[in-house]
Amino acid sequence: MSVFRPLRRSARPFAAGLCLAACLALAPPDAAAQGSMEIALESPSSSSPTLAPSVRIGGSWPDSCVPRIQSTRLAGAEIDLVARTATLGCRAGTTAYEQRANPALQAGLLHLPARVYAVRAYLARGTQTPVLSRFALLDATENDPAPAVENGFWWTVALGGEDVPALAGSGISLERQGDQLAVGLFGFDDAGSATWFFGSARLEGRIARVALVRLRDGEEPFGEVSARPVAESGPELLIAFEGPAQAKAWLVRPSPTGAGDAIDVRPLVLQRSAFGSGAPGQGWLGRWVSVGEADRSRVRLFDFGRLSSEDGESFRVEDAQSGLSLSCRLGLRPAEQPPATCTLYDQSTVLAVFDRIGIDRLEGRSADGERLRLVRVAD
Protein backbone atom coordinates (compact mmCIF):
# COMPACT_ATOMS: atom_id res chain seq x y z
CA MET A 1 0.00 0.00 0.00
CA SER A 2 1.11 3.56 -0.63
CA VAL A 3 0.41 6.76 1.27
CA PHE A 4 -0.56 10.05 -0.39
CA ARG A 5 2.14 12.74 -0.12
CA PRO A 6 4.38 11.41 2.67
CA LEU A 7 5.54 14.25 4.89
CA ARG A 8 8.32 14.66 7.41
CA ARG A 9 8.15 15.01 11.17
CA SER A 10 10.27 17.24 13.38
CA ALA A 11 11.34 16.28 16.87
CA ARG A 12 10.42 19.74 18.18
CA PRO A 13 6.66 20.34 17.74
CA PHE A 14 6.80 23.94 18.97
CA ALA A 15 10.03 25.08 17.31
CA ALA A 16 9.90 27.80 14.69
CA GLY A 17 10.14 25.12 12.01
CA LEU A 18 7.76 22.45 10.80
CA CYS A 19 6.34 19.39 12.55
CA LEU A 20 4.91 17.01 9.97
CA ALA A 21 3.83 13.38 9.82
CA ALA A 22 2.39 11.37 6.91
CA CYS A 23 -0.35 13.92 7.27
CA LEU A 24 -0.51 17.14 9.27
CA ALA A 25 -1.73 15.83 12.63
CA LEU A 26 -1.53 17.76 15.88
CA ALA A 27 0.00 15.98 18.88
CA PRO A 28 -0.74 17.67 22.23
CA PRO A 29 2.14 18.84 24.45
CA ASP A 30 1.67 15.85 26.77
CA ALA A 31 1.62 13.36 23.90
CA ALA A 32 4.30 11.26 25.57
CA ALA A 33 1.95 10.60 28.48
CA GLN A 34 -1.25 10.36 26.45
CA GLY A 35 0.19 8.45 23.53
CA SER A 36 0.86 9.49 19.94
CA MET A 37 -1.46 9.34 16.97
CA GLU A 38 -0.55 10.03 13.36
CA ILE A 39 -3.28 10.20 10.74
CA ALA A 40 -2.63 9.37 7.10
CA LEU A 41 -4.53 8.79 3.88
CA GLU A 42 -3.65 5.40 2.45
CA SER A 43 -4.34 4.23 -1.09
CA PRO A 44 -6.14 0.89 -1.59
CA SER A 45 -4.30 -2.31 -2.31
CA SER A 46 -3.19 -3.16 -5.83
CA SER A 47 -5.94 -5.79 -5.99
CA SER A 48 -8.61 -3.08 -5.65
CA PRO A 49 -6.99 0.07 -7.06
CA THR A 50 -10.27 1.82 -7.90
CA LEU A 51 -11.63 1.84 -4.34
CA ALA A 52 -11.52 4.93 -2.15
CA PRO A 53 -8.42 5.33 0.05
CA SER A 54 -8.61 4.57 3.76
CA VAL A 55 -7.78 6.74 6.75
CA ARG A 56 -5.10 5.15 8.90
CA ILE A 57 -4.26 6.04 12.49
CA GLY A 58 -1.21 4.73 14.26
CA GLY A 59 1.54 5.40 16.73
CA SER A 60 2.41 4.27 20.24
CA TRP A 61 0.35 4.17 23.42
CA PRO A 62 1.50 4.04 27.06
CA ASP A 63 -0.36 0.75 27.69
CA SER A 64 -1.98 -2.10 25.77
CA CYS A 65 -5.43 -0.43 25.66
CA VAL A 66 -4.75 1.32 22.37
CA PRO A 67 -7.30 3.49 20.50
CA ARG A 68 -9.69 1.62 18.24
CA ILE A 69 -11.78 3.39 15.62
CA GLN A 70 -15.43 3.31 16.61
CA SER A 71 -17.01 5.39 13.82
CA THR A 72 -16.26 7.82 11.00
CA ARG A 73 -18.29 10.48 9.20
CA LEU A 74 -17.58 12.11 5.83
CA ALA A 75 -19.28 15.45 5.16
CA GLY A 76 -17.98 17.55 2.29
CA ALA A 77 -14.33 18.30 2.97
CA GLU A 78 -14.49 17.18 6.59
CA ILE A 79 -13.91 13.76 8.17
CA ASP A 80 -14.85 13.07 11.78
CA LEU A 81 -13.30 10.05 13.45
CA VAL A 82 -14.17 8.67 16.90
CA ALA A 83 -11.70 6.34 18.62
CA ARG A 84 -12.08 4.72 22.00
CA THR A 85 -9.76 2.88 24.37
CA ALA A 86 -10.64 0.13 26.83
CA THR A 87 -10.19 0.52 30.59
CA LEU A 88 -9.94 -3.08 31.79
CA GLY A 89 -7.09 -5.52 31.38
CA CYS A 90 -4.60 -2.87 30.27
CA ARG A 91 -0.99 -3.99 30.49
CA ALA A 92 1.58 -1.33 31.25
CA GLY A 93 4.25 -0.59 28.67
CA THR A 94 4.46 1.26 25.37
CA THR A 95 2.37 -0.49 22.71
CA ALA A 96 2.47 0.17 18.96
CA TYR A 97 -0.90 0.23 17.20
CA GLU A 98 -2.46 0.75 13.78
CA GLN A 99 -6.11 1.08 12.76
CA ARG A 100 -7.88 1.74 9.46
CA ALA A 101 -11.30 2.95 8.39
CA ASN A 102 -12.80 4.00 5.07
CA PRO A 103 -15.08 7.06 5.49
CA ALA A 104 -15.93 7.20 1.77
CA LEU A 105 -17.14 3.61 1.57
CA GLN A 106 -19.06 4.01 4.82
CA ALA A 107 -20.75 7.06 3.29
CA GLY A 108 -21.72 5.00 0.25
CA LEU A 109 -19.05 6.43 -2.09
CA LEU A 110 -16.73 4.28 -4.17
CA HIS A 111 -14.33 7.17 -4.71
CA LEU A 112 -13.02 9.93 -2.49
CA PRO A 113 -13.37 13.31 -4.29
CA ALA A 114 -10.01 14.98 -4.94
CA ARG A 115 -9.62 17.70 -2.32
CA VAL A 116 -7.92 18.49 0.98
CA TYR A 117 -9.78 17.00 3.94
CA ALA A 118 -9.85 18.37 7.47
CA VAL A 119 -9.87 15.42 9.88
CA ARG A 120 -11.08 15.78 13.46
CA ALA A 121 -10.22 12.84 15.70
CA TYR A 122 -12.22 12.48 18.93
CA LEU A 123 -10.83 10.22 21.68
CA ALA A 124 -12.53 8.64 24.67
CA ARG A 125 -11.43 6.24 27.39
CA GLY A 126 -13.99 3.62 28.34
CA THR A 127 -17.48 5.12 28.54
CA GLN A 128 -16.31 8.72 28.71
CA THR A 129 -17.60 11.31 26.26
CA PRO A 130 -15.19 11.69 23.31
CA VAL A 131 -13.27 14.97 23.16
CA LEU A 132 -11.55 16.55 20.17
CA SER A 133 -7.92 15.48 20.56
CA ARG A 134 -6.25 15.47 17.14
CA PHE A 135 -6.60 17.55 13.98
CA ALA A 136 -5.08 16.75 10.58
CA LEU A 137 -5.10 17.77 6.93
CA LEU A 138 -5.14 14.97 4.35
CA ASP A 139 -4.34 15.82 0.74
CA ALA A 140 -6.24 13.63 -1.75
CA THR A 141 -5.38 15.81 -4.79
CA GLU A 142 -2.54 13.58 -5.92
CA ASN A 143 -2.85 14.32 -9.67
CA ASP A 144 -3.85 17.98 -9.36
CA PRO A 145 -0.87 20.38 -9.26
CA ALA A 146 -0.70 22.68 -6.28
CA PRO A 147 -1.24 26.42 -6.87
CA ALA A 148 1.70 28.82 -6.87
CA VAL A 149 1.26 30.72 -3.60
CA GLU A 150 1.64 34.49 -3.74
CA ASN A 151 3.60 36.53 -1.20
CA GLY A 152 1.99 39.41 0.62
CA PHE A 153 -0.70 40.21 3.17
CA TRP A 154 -3.58 37.75 3.49
CA TRP A 155 -6.70 38.75 5.43
CA THR A 156 -9.38 36.68 7.09
CA VAL A 157 -12.70 36.86 5.23
CA ALA A 158 -16.15 35.50 5.96
CA LEU A 159 -17.45 32.38 4.23
CA GLY A 160 -21.17 32.32 4.94
CA GLY A 161 -21.88 29.01 3.19
CA GLU A 162 -19.65 27.22 5.68
CA ASP A 163 -20.44 29.53 8.60
CA VAL A 164 -16.85 30.73 8.97
CA PRO A 165 -16.80 34.37 10.15
CA ALA A 166 -13.89 36.73 9.62
CA LEU A 167 -11.64 37.83 12.47
CA ALA A 168 -11.78 41.62 12.32
CA GLY A 169 -8.33 43.13 11.85
CA SER A 170 -6.60 39.76 11.72
CA GLY A 171 -4.57 38.12 8.99
CA ILE A 172 -1.15 36.83 8.03
CA SER A 173 1.90 38.10 6.20
CA LEU A 174 3.30 35.35 4.01
CA GLU A 175 6.64 34.97 2.27
CA ARG A 176 7.34 31.94 0.09
CA GLN A 177 10.84 31.08 -1.07
CA GLY A 178 10.90 27.81 -2.97
CA ASP A 179 9.16 25.26 -0.76
CA GLN A 180 9.72 27.26 2.43
CA LEU A 181 7.10 29.50 4.03
CA ALA A 182 7.58 32.26 6.57
CA VAL A 183 4.35 33.33 8.25
CA GLY A 184 3.49 36.16 10.58
CA LEU A 185 0.07 36.00 12.24
CA PHE A 186 -1.24 39.32 13.51
CA GLY A 187 -4.34 39.55 15.64
CA PHE A 188 -5.45 40.12 19.23
CA ASP A 189 -5.12 38.24 22.52
CA ASP A 190 -7.83 37.42 25.07
CA ALA A 191 -7.61 40.94 26.47
CA GLY A 192 -8.05 42.55 23.05
CA SER A 193 -4.44 43.73 22.84
CA ALA A 194 -2.62 43.44 19.53
CA THR A 195 -0.34 40.44 19.30
CA TRP A 196 1.95 38.88 16.70
CA PHE A 197 3.05 35.31 16.15
CA PHE A 198 5.58 34.06 13.63
CA GLY A 199 6.94 30.76 12.34
CA SER A 200 8.33 28.96 9.33
CA ALA A 201 7.39 25.73 7.61
CA ARG A 202 7.94 23.62 4.56
CA LEU A 203 5.15 23.70 2.00
CA GLU A 204 4.21 20.14 1.05
CA GLY A 205 2.17 20.38 -2.14
CA ARG A 206 -0.72 22.61 -1.15
CA ILE A 207 -0.64 22.13 2.63
CA ALA A 208 1.61 23.34 5.44
CA ARG A 209 1.69 23.30 9.20
CA VAL A 210 3.37 26.19 10.98
CA ALA A 211 4.32 26.02 14.65
CA LEU A 212 3.92 29.62 15.81
CA VAL A 213 6.01 31.43 18.41
CA ARG A 214 5.25 34.69 20.19
CA LEU A 215 7.85 37.11 21.56
CA ARG A 216 7.09 39.15 24.68
CA ASP A 217 8.92 41.58 26.98
CA GLY A 218 10.98 42.98 24.13
CA GLU A 219 12.69 46.33 23.71
CA GLU A 220 10.49 49.34 23.02
CA PRO A 221 11.72 51.26 19.90
CA PHE A 222 12.18 54.53 21.82
CA GLY A 223 12.88 52.98 25.20
CA GLU A 224 16.03 53.69 27.21
CA VAL A 225 16.32 50.27 28.83
CA SER A 226 17.52 47.36 26.72
CA ALA A 227 15.58 44.11 27.01
CA ARG A 228 15.93 40.63 25.62
CA PRO A 229 12.57 39.29 24.36
CA VAL A 230 11.29 35.95 25.61
CA ALA A 231 9.87 33.40 23.16
CA GLU A 232 6.82 31.37 24.10
CA SER A 233 4.94 28.69 22.21
CA GLY A 234 1.81 29.74 20.40
CA PRO A 235 -0.89 27.91 18.47
CA GLU A 236 -0.24 25.96 15.30
CA LEU A 237 -1.48 27.19 11.95
CA LEU A 238 -2.52 24.56 9.40
CA ILE A 239 -3.06 25.89 5.87
CA ALA A 240 -4.58 24.36 2.74
CA PHE A 241 -3.99 26.59 -0.31
CA GLU A 242 -6.83 26.53 -2.84
CA GLY A 243 -5.39 29.09 -5.26
CA PRO A 244 -2.58 31.63 -5.58
CA ALA A 245 -4.44 34.00 -3.25
CA GLN A 246 -7.02 31.80 -1.50
CA ALA A 247 -6.61 29.38 1.41
CA LYS A 248 -8.43 27.68 4.22
CA ALA A 249 -6.66 27.60 7.55
CA TRP A 250 -7.10 26.31 11.08
CA LEU A 251 -5.58 27.56 14.33
CA VAL A 252 -5.03 24.70 16.78
CA ARG A 253 -4.10 24.94 20.45
CA PRO A 254 -4.30 22.77 23.58
CA SER A 255 -7.63 23.40 25.27
CA PRO A 256 -7.28 25.83 28.21
CA THR A 257 -9.74 23.68 30.16
CA GLY A 258 -6.91 21.21 30.72
CA ALA A 259 -9.18 18.24 30.01
CA GLY A 260 -6.68 15.52 29.10
CA ASP A 261 -5.27 16.05 25.62
CA ALA A 262 -8.26 18.05 24.34
CA ILE A 263 -7.60 20.74 21.72
CA ASP A 264 -9.41 23.80 20.38
CA VAL A 265 -9.66 24.41 16.62
CA ARG A 266 -10.57 27.73 14.99
CA PRO A 267 -11.28 27.63 11.21
CA LEU A 268 -10.29 30.61 9.06
CA VAL A 269 -10.63 31.64 5.43
CA LEU A 270 -7.64 33.61 4.13
CA GLN A 271 -7.45 35.71 0.99
CA ARG A 272 -4.92 38.06 -0.51
CA SER A 273 -6.56 41.21 -1.84
CA ALA A 274 -5.43 44.12 -3.97
CA PHE A 275 -4.66 47.42 -2.25
CA GLY A 276 -6.90 50.41 -2.73
CA SER A 277 -10.62 50.83 -3.24
CA GLY A 278 -10.79 51.61 -6.95
CA ALA A 279 -13.18 50.16 -9.47
CA PRO A 280 -13.30 46.34 -9.64
CA GLY A 281 -10.58 45.17 -12.02
CA GLN A 282 -8.31 48.17 -11.54
CA GLY A 283 -5.64 45.95 -10.02
CA TRP A 284 -5.47 43.73 -13.12
CA LEU A 285 -4.45 46.49 -15.51
CA GLY A 286 -0.86 46.32 -16.72
CA ARG A 287 1.44 43.88 -18.47
CA TRP A 288 1.02 40.12 -18.20
CA VAL A 289 2.69 37.16 -19.86
CA SER A 290 1.14 33.76 -20.60
CA VAL A 291 3.15 30.59 -20.02
CA GLY A 292 1.99 27.13 -21.07
CA GLU A 293 2.94 23.88 -19.37
CA ALA A 294 3.77 21.97 -22.56
CA ASP A 295 6.10 24.56 -24.09
CA ARG A 296 7.34 27.12 -21.58
CA SER A 297 9.47 28.83 -24.18
CA ARG A 298 6.32 29.87 -26.04
CA VAL A 299 5.14 32.96 -24.21
CA ARG A 300 2.81 35.79 -25.12
CA LEU A 301 2.78 39.31 -23.75
CA PHE A 302 -0.43 41.17 -22.92
CA ASP A 303 -0.81 44.83 -22.05
CA PHE A 304 -4.22 45.32 -20.47
CA GLY A 305 -4.73 49.06 -20.54
CA ARG A 306 -8.49 49.50 -20.85
CA LEU A 307 -11.01 48.64 -18.12
CA SER A 308 -14.76 48.34 -18.57
CA SER A 309 -17.62 47.02 -16.47
CA GLU A 310 -19.86 44.51 -18.21
CA ASP A 311 -22.39 44.43 -15.38
CA GLY A 312 -22.44 44.63 -11.62
CA GLU A 313 -20.90 41.18 -11.29
CA SER A 314 -18.03 41.28 -13.79
CA PHE A 315 -15.38 43.44 -15.44
CA ARG A 316 -13.23 43.29 -18.57
CA VAL A 317 -9.66 44.42 -19.22
CA GLU A 318 -8.51 44.75 -22.83
CA ASP A 319 -5.26 44.78 -24.80
CA ALA A 320 -5.97 47.42 -27.46
CA GLN A 321 -3.10 46.34 -29.70
CA SER A 322 -3.91 42.65 -29.97
CA GLY A 323 -7.65 42.89 -29.45
CA LEU A 324 -7.53 40.24 -26.72
CA SER A 325 -9.48 40.72 -23.50
CA LEU A 326 -9.79 39.16 -20.07
CA SER A 327 -13.32 38.97 -18.66
CA CYS A 328 -13.58 38.26 -14.94
CA ARG A 329 -16.62 37.36 -12.87
CA LEU A 330 -16.66 38.53 -9.28
CA GLY A 331 -17.64 36.41 -6.32
CA LEU A 332 -20.71 36.72 -4.13
CA ARG A 333 -19.32 39.93 -2.60
CA PRO A 334 -17.89 42.06 -5.44
CA ALA A 335 -15.99 44.25 -2.98
CA GLU A 336 -13.81 41.29 -2.13
CA GLN A 337 -11.10 40.48 -4.64
CA PRO A 338 -9.85 38.47 -6.45
CA PRO A 339 -12.58 37.36 -8.88
CA ALA A 340 -14.02 33.86 -8.93
CA THR A 341 -13.12 33.08 -12.57
CA CYS A 342 -11.54 34.85 -15.56
CA THR A 343 -11.84 34.00 -19.28
CA LEU A 344 -9.34 35.07 -21.95
CA TYR A 345 -11.01 35.98 -25.27
CA ASP A 346 -9.88 36.70 -28.81
CA GLN A 347 -12.95 38.60 -29.92
CA SER A 348 -15.69 36.04 -29.08
CA THR A 349 -13.39 32.99 -29.14
CA VAL A 350 -12.43 31.52 -25.77
CA LEU A 351 -8.66 31.04 -25.51
CA ALA A 352 -8.43 30.01 -21.84
CA VAL A 353 -10.37 29.82 -18.58
CA PHE A 354 -8.68 30.60 -15.24
CA ASP A 355 -10.19 29.36 -12.00
CA ARG A 356 -7.28 30.08 -9.65
CA ILE A 357 -7.09 33.83 -9.43
CA GLY A 358 -4.39 35.79 -7.64
CA ILE A 359 -3.22 39.37 -7.64
CA ASP A 360 -0.08 38.54 -9.63
CA ARG A 361 -0.93 35.16 -11.14
CA LEU A 362 -3.87 33.43 -12.81
CA GLU A 363 -3.88 29.66 -13.32
CA GLY A 364 -6.18 27.59 -15.54
CA ARG A 365 -6.37 25.76 -18.85
CA SER A 366 -6.32 26.76 -22.49
CA ALA A 367 -9.15 25.82 -24.85
CA ASP A 368 -7.28 22.66 -25.87
CA GLY A 369 -6.80 21.55 -22.25
CA GLU A 370 -3.20 22.63 -21.68
CA ARG A 371 -2.41 24.03 -18.25
CA LEU A 372 -1.80 27.74 -18.64
CA ARG A 373 -0.94 30.63 -16.37
CA LEU A 374 -0.87 34.40 -16.66
CA VAL A 375 1.88 36.11 -14.66
CA ARG A 376 2.15 39.83 -14.01
CA VAL A 377 5.23 41.53 -15.48
CA ALA A 378 6.86 44.01 -13.13
CA ASP A 379 6.93 47.62 -14.29
PyMOL commands that set and color helices and strands:
alter all, ss='L'
color gray80, all
select helices_A, chain A and resi 31-34+103-106+160-162+282-284
alter helices_A, ss='H'
color red, helices_A
select strands_A, chain A and resi 38-42+54-63+68-75+78-85+92-101+116-125+131-139+152-156+171-177+180-188+194-202+207-216+230-243+246-254+263-272+286-292+299-304+306-311+314-318+324-329+341-346+349-357+361-366+371-376
alter strands_A, ss='S'
color yellow, strands_A
deselect
rebuild
show_as cartoon
